[in-house]
Amino acid sequence: MGDDTPRYQGRLTLNPLAHIDPLGAICMVLTGFGWGRPVQVNPLRFKKYRKGMALTAAAGPISNLLVGLVGMIGYKIANAAYIASVISSQYSNSQSALYWIALILYYFTVINVGLAVFNLLPIPPLDGSKILSYFTGPKIDRFLAQYQMYISIAFIVFVFSPILHTPLGWLQNIMMWIMDKLTFWVDIIINLIW
C-alpha cells in the first residue's frame, strides 16, 4: 500500500523470533491470553490512507482464515488416514501418531479461526476497528480516539469475563462450518481413495 516501514524494521520475515513480544508470550503461558509484536505501519505513507489502513488491518484475520483452511484440509486427510488405520488393523504406533497429528491439526484450525474472529471485533485496538473505520466517518474516528482508554479498559474486562465467550464461540462455529463446506472436495477425494 506504499508503506515500507515493516521492511526497514526487519519484520518481513517468517522467522518467528522477529514477531515474539516477550510480555505477550509470558501472558500467554500464565493466563492463556497473549499477543505477538505488532507490525508497525506509517499510515501517512499509504497512497490512500483509509483504504490502506483497512486492507492492512484485514491482512491478519485473512491470513488466519487461509492458514485455518490449510489446517482443515490437513486435518481431514490425517483424520481419514487415522480412521482407515483403525478399521484395517490392530493398534500400532503409526495409528497413535495419526491420531495426534489429526488432533493437532484440528486445534491448529480452531485457534486460527478463533484468532480471526476475535481480531475482527470492531473494538480498538483490534483489527476490526480499523476495518470499520474505512466505512465510518471522521466523527466516529474522533469519538473512538477520544475514549480509546476507556474502551480499552472495558475491552480487557470483557476479555477476562465470560461475556464474549458465547457470541465468539457462535461466530467461530459458523466459520468452522464454512471451512468444512469449502473443503468438501477433500472428503470426495478421500472417499474415492478409501
SVG drawing of the C-alpha trace seen along z (x, -y; Angstrom):
<svg xmlns="http://www.w3.org/2000/svg" viewBox="-23 -14 39 70">
<polyline fill="none" stroke="black" stroke-width="0.4" points="0.0,0.0 3.1,-2.3 4.4,-2.0 7.9,-0.4 8.2,-0.7 8.0,3.1 10.8,3.7 13.1,1.3 12.3,2.8 13.1,6.3 9.6,7.6 9.0,9.0 10.3,12.4 8.9,15.8 11.3,16.1 9.0,16.4 11.6,14.8 11.2,11.4 7.5,11.5 7.5,12.6 6.6,10.0 8.2,11.0 5.3,9.7 2.7,11.2 4.5,14.6 4.7,14.6 1.0,13.7 0.1,16.5 1.9,19.0 0.5,17.7 -3.1,16.7 -3.8,18.4 -4.2,15.0 -1.2,13.3 -0.1,11.4 2.7,11.0 4.7,7.9 2.6,5.7 3.8,4.8 4.2,1.0 2.9,-0.9 3.1,-4.6 -0.4,-5.4 0.9,-8.7 2.9,-6.8 -0.1,-4.9 -1.2,-6.1 -4.8,-6.1 -4.9,-6.5 -8.3,-4.9 -8.1,-2.1 -4.5,-1.4 -5.4,-1.1 -8.4,1.1 -6.5,3.5 -3.5,3.7 -5.8,4.5 -7.7,7.1 -4.4,8.9 -4.1,10.5 -7.5,12.1 -7.5,13.1 -4.1,14.8 -5.5,16.6 -8.5,17.8 -6.3,19.0 -4.0,20.8 -7.0,22.3 -8.3,23.5 -5.0,25.3 -5.2,26.8 -8.7,28.0 -7.5,29.8 -4.6,31.4 -7.0,32.4 -9.4,34.1 -6.6,36.0 -5.0,37.1 -8.3,37.9 -9.3,40.1 -5.9,41.9 -6.4,42.5 -9.9,43.9 -8.7,46.1 -5.9,47.4 -8.3,48.2 -10.6,50.1 -7.9,52.0 -5.5,53.2 -4.7,53.7 -3.4,50.8 0.0,49.6 2.4,46.7 1.5,45.2 -2.1,45.3 -1.4,43.3 0.7,40.8 -2.1,40.3 -4.5,39.6 -2.2,37.0 -1.5,35.4 -5.2,35.1 -5.9,33.7 -3.1,31.1 -4.3,30.0 -7.8,29.7 -6.8,27.4 -4.4,25.5 -7.5,24.8 -9.7,23.9 -7.1,21.5 -6.5,19.7 -10.3,19.3 -10.7,18.1 -7.9,15.5 -9.5,14.3 -13.0,14.0 -11.5,12.3 -9.4,9.8 -12.4,8.8 -14.2,7.4 -14.7,3.7 -13.1,2.6 -9.9,0.7 -7.1,1.8 -8.2,4.9 -8.1,5.0 -11.9,4.9 -11.9,1.3 -9.5,0.3 -11.6,2.1 -14.8,0.5 -13.2,-3.0 -13.0,-2.6 -16.8,-2.6 -17.4,-5.2 -16.7,-8.9 -14.3,-11.2 -16.9,-11.8 -16.8,-8.2 -13.0,-8.1 -12.7,-11.2 -15.1,-9.6 -13.0,-6.3 -9.8,-8.3 -11.2,-10.4 -12.5,-7.4 -9.9,-4.8 -8.5,-4.4 -12.0,-3.7 -12.8,-1.4 -9.6,0.5 -10.2,0.9 -13.8,2.2 -12.4,4.5 -9.9,6.0 -12.7,6.6 -14.8,8.3 -11.9,10.5 -11.4,11.9 -15.1,12.3 -17.4,14.9 -19.5,12.3 -17.8,12.7 -17.4,16.5 -20.9,17.3 -21.0,14.8 -17.4,15.5 -18.0,19.3 -21.0,19.0 -19.1,17.0 -16.2,19.4 -18.5,22.4 -20.1,20.7 -16.6,20.1 -15.6,23.7 -18.8,24.9 -18.0,22.7 -14.4,24.1 -15.8,27.6 -18.1,26.8 -15.3,25.1 -13.1,28.2 -15.9,30.6 -13.7,31.7 -11.2,33.2 -14.0,35.5 -14.8,36.5 -11.2,37.4 -10.8,39.3 -14.0,41.3 -12.7,42.2 -9.3,43.3 -10.7,45.3"/>
</svg>
